[in-house]
Amino acid sequence: MSEEFITITGADAIRLEGCLNRQETQKAVVLSHPHPLYGGNMDVPVICRMAECFQSAGIATLRFNFRGAGGSSGAFDNGRGEQDDVRSCLAFLSGQGYDQLFLAGYSFGAWVNAHVVSAGVDVCDHIMISPPAALLSFDQVEHMPNTGLIVTGENDDLAPDFLVHDLLSKWKISPRVEVLSDVDHFYVGALDKLGGVFSDYLRS
C-alpha cells in the first residue's frame, strides 16, 4: 500500500512528519510509536506491521513521529506535548474527511494515547499494544471508553499481562485481550503472530 510523506502543523507550531495512506472509506487510524528516547519512531517494525493490517482492512493510516523524534520539530516532553501531537494528528485526519477515527499505540505510544482517550477524545476504537504498565504510571488514566483490543507478550517485562489485567479492573472495561506466547516487548520474530491477531480483530 502506498504512503505519502506529509507534515502536520500541531500545537505550539510543532511540525510533525508523518506517512499517510489514503483509503476510499471514512475510516482512518493514528498510529503512535514507542518511546523516542529509546529509539522509538514511526518506522519501527511493529508500527509498520500494524499499518499494513489496517490498510488491508480498508482503513486509512497515519504513522507519525512525535515531537523531537525523526524529522519532527520540538523536543521530547515527557508525554504532555505528545498528547497534543496525537490530537493534532486526529484533527488532521478529520480535516481530510475521515469521520470514523481509530487510535492505536505501541508501548509509550499506547501510554500517550490512553491519556488522550481518558481526557475525552472521541474515537470509534482504541487499541493498545504492550501498554508499558511496569515502566510508566497509568494513575491519571481514569476512563477508557471504546477500547476494543489489547495485545501483549507472555515474556513482556514492560507490559506483563497481570498488570494489564489490573488496569482493566481499574477501568472496568472488558476488551479483547491477547497474550502472545513466547513473545517479548519488541515482538522479535513475532510480527506475523501479531499481524494475525490484528487482521482477525479488524475483520470481526
C-alpha positions as CSV (number, residue, x, y, z in Angstrom):
1,M,0.0,0.0,0.0
2,S,1.4,3.4,-0.9
3,E,2.0,6.2,1.6
4,E,2.7,9.8,1.1
5,F,5.1,11.9,3.2
6,I,3.2,14.7,5.0
7,T,3.9,17.5,7.5
8,I,1.3,18.4,10.1
9,T,1.5,21.7,12.0
10,G,0.4,21.0,15.5
11,A,0.1,22.7,18.9
12,D,2.9,25.3,19.7
13,A,3.7,25.4,15.9
14,I,5.3,22.0,16.2
15,R,5.8,20.4,12.8
16,L,5.2,16.7,12.8
17,E,6.4,14.4,10.0
18,G,4.1,11.6,9.0
19,C,3.3,9.0,6.4
20,L,-0.3,8.9,5.2
21,N,-2.1,6.1,3.4
22,R,-5.4,7.2,1.9
23,Q,-8.4,4.9,1.5
24,E,-11.8,5.4,-0.1
25,T,-13.6,4.9,3.2
26,Q,-14.4,7.2,6.1
27,K,-12.2,5.2,8.5
28,A,-8.7,6.2,9.5
29,V,-6.3,5.4,12.3
30,V,-3.5,7.3,14.0
31,L,-0.6,5.1,15.0
32,S,1.6,6.2,18.0
33,H,5.1,4.9,18.3
34,P,7.3,3.7,21.2
35,H,9.5,5.9,23.4
36,P,11.6,8.3,21.3
37,L,14.4,8.4,23.9
38,Y,14.9,4.6,23.5
39,G,14.9,4.6,19.7
40,G,11.2,4.6,19.1
41,N,9.9,6.2,15.9
42,M,7.2,5.7,13.2
43,D,9.3,3.2,11.3
44,V,9.7,0.5,14.0
45,P,8.6,-2.9,12.7
46,V,5.5,-3.2,15.0
47,I,4.1,0.2,13.9
48,C,4.7,-0.7,10.2
49,R,3.0,-4.1,10.6
50,M,0.0,-2.5,12.3
51,A,-0.3,0.0,9.5
52,E,-0.2,-2.8,6.9
53,C,-3.1,-4.6,8.7
54,F,-5.2,-1.5,8.9
55,Q,-4.6,-0.8,5.2
56,S,-5.5,-4.3,4.2
57,A,-8.8,-3.8,6.1
58,G,-9.6,-0.7,4.1
59,I,-8.7,1.8,6.9
60,A,-6.5,4.8,6.1
61,T,-3.4,5.1,8.2
62,L,-1.3,7.9,9.6
63,R,2.1,7.0,11.1
64,F,3.9,10.0,12.5
65,N,6.9,11.0,14.6
66,F,6.3,12.6,18.0
67,R,7.9,16.0,18.6
68,G,11.7,15.7,18.8
69,A,11.7,12.3,17.0
70,G,13.0,11.8,13.5
71,G,12.4,14.9,11.5
72,S,9.6,16.3,13.7
73,S,10.4,19.7,15.4
74,G,10.4,20.4,19.1
75,A,11.8,18.3,21.9
76,F,10.6,15.3,24.0
77,D,8.0,16.5,26.5
78,N,7.6,13.5,28.9
79,G,4.2,12.6,27.3
80,R,2.5,16.0,27.8
81,G,3.2,17.6,24.5
82,E,3.0,14.2,22.9
83,Q,-0.7,14.1,23.8
84,D,-1.2,17.3,21.8
85,D,0.7,15.7,18.9
86,V,-1.9,12.8,18.9
87,R,-4.8,15.3,19.0
88,S,-3.2,17.3,16.1
89,C,-3.0,14.1,14.0
90,L,-6.6,13.2,14.7
91,A,-7.6,16.7,13.8
92,F,-5.7,16.4,10.5
93,L,-7.5,13.2,9.6
94,S,-10.8,14.8,10.4
95,G,-9.9,17.7,8.1
96,Q,-9.1,15.2,5.4
97,G,-12.7,14.0,5.5
98,Y,-12.3,10.9,7.7
99,D,-15.1,10.8,10.3
100,Q,-14.6,7.4,11.8
101,L,-11.3,7.7,13.7
102,F,-9.3,5.0,15.4
103,L,-6.4,5.3,17.7
104,A,-3.7,2.6,18.1
105,G,-0.4,2.8,20.0
106,Y,2.5,0.6,20.9
107,S,4.4,0.9,24.2
108,F,5.0,4.6,25.0
109,G,2.5,5.4,22.2
110,A,-0.2,3.3,23.9
111,W,0.5,5.2,27.2
112,V,0.2,8.6,25.4
113,N,-3.0,7.5,23.6
114,A,-4.5,6.3,26.9
115,H,-4.2,9.7,28.4
116,V,-5.8,11.3,25.3
117,V,-8.7,8.8,25.4
118,S,-9.2,9.3,29.1
119,A,-9.3,13.1,28.6
120,G,-12.3,12.7,26.3
121,V,-11.2,12.5,22.7
122,D,-13.9,10.8,20.6
123,V,-12.6,7.8,18.7
124,C,-14.5,4.8,17.3
125,D,-12.0,2.3,18.6
126,H,-8.9,2.3,20.7
127,I,-6.2,-0.4,20.5
128,M,-3.2,-0.8,22.8
129,I,-0.1,-2.9,22.0
130,S,2.1,-3.6,25.1
131,P,0.9,-0.8,27.4
132,P,4.1,-0.3,29.5
133,A,2.5,-0.5,32.9
134,A,5.8,-1.7,34.6
135,L,7.6,1.4,33.3
136,L,5.1,4.3,33.2
137,S,2.3,5.2,35.5
138,F,-1.3,5.0,34.3
139,D,-2.6,6.5,37.6
140,Q,-4.0,9.6,35.8
141,V,-5.9,7.5,33.2
142,E,-9.4,7.1,34.6
143,H,-11.7,6.3,31.7
144,M,-11.0,4.1,28.8
145,P,-14.1,4.1,26.5
146,N,-14.2,2.3,23.2
147,T,-11.0,0.2,24.0
148,G,-11.5,-2.8,21.8
149,L,-8.2,-4.7,21.8
150,I,-5.1,-5.0,24.0
151,V,-2.2,-7.2,23.0
152,T,0.9,-8.1,25.0
153,G,3.5,-10.8,25.1
154,E,3.9,-13.6,27.6
155,N,7.5,-12.6,28.1
156,D,6.9,-8.8,28.1
157,D,8.6,-7.4,31.2
158,L,7.4,-3.8,30.5
159,A,3.7,-4.8,29.9
160,P,3.2,-8.0,31.9
161,D,-0.3,-9.4,31.5
162,F,-1.0,-9.3,35.2
163,L,-0.5,-5.6,35.3
164,V,-2.6,-5.2,32.1
165,H,-5.4,-7.1,33.8
166,D,-5.0,-4.8,36.9
167,L,-5.6,-1.8,34.7
168,L,-8.7,-3.4,33.1
169,S,-10.1,-4.0,36.6
170,K,-9.4,-0.3,37.5
171,W,-11.0,0.9,34.3
172,K,-13.9,-1.5,34.5
173,I,-13.7,-2.5,30.8
174,S,-13.5,-5.8,29.1
175,P,-11.8,-5.5,25.7
176,R,-10.4,-8.5,23.8
177,V,-7.1,-9.3,25.4
178,E,-4.4,-11.4,23.6
179,V,-1.3,-12.6,25.4
180,L,1.1,-14.0,22.8
181,S,3.1,-17.0,23.9
182,D,7.0,-16.7,23.8
183,V,6.8,-13.0,22.8
184,D,8.7,-10.2,24.4
185,H,8.2,-6.4,24.4
186,F,9.8,-6.0,21.0
187,Y,7.9,-8.8,19.1
188,V,11.1,-10.1,17.7
189,G,10.2,-12.9,15.3
190,A,6.6,-12.5,16.2
191,L,5.3,-9.9,13.7
192,D,3.3,-12.5,11.8
193,K,1.7,-13.6,15.0
194,L,0.8,-10.0,15.9
195,G,-0.4,-9.4,12.4
196,G,-2.7,-12.4,12.6
197,V,-4.3,-11.1,15.8
198,F,-4.7,-7.7,14.2
199,S,-6.2,-8.9,11.0
200,D,-8.6,-11.2,12.8
201,Y,-9.8,-8.4,15.1
202,L,-10.3,-5.9,12.2
203,R,-12.3,-8.5,10.3
204,S,-14.6,-9.0,13.2
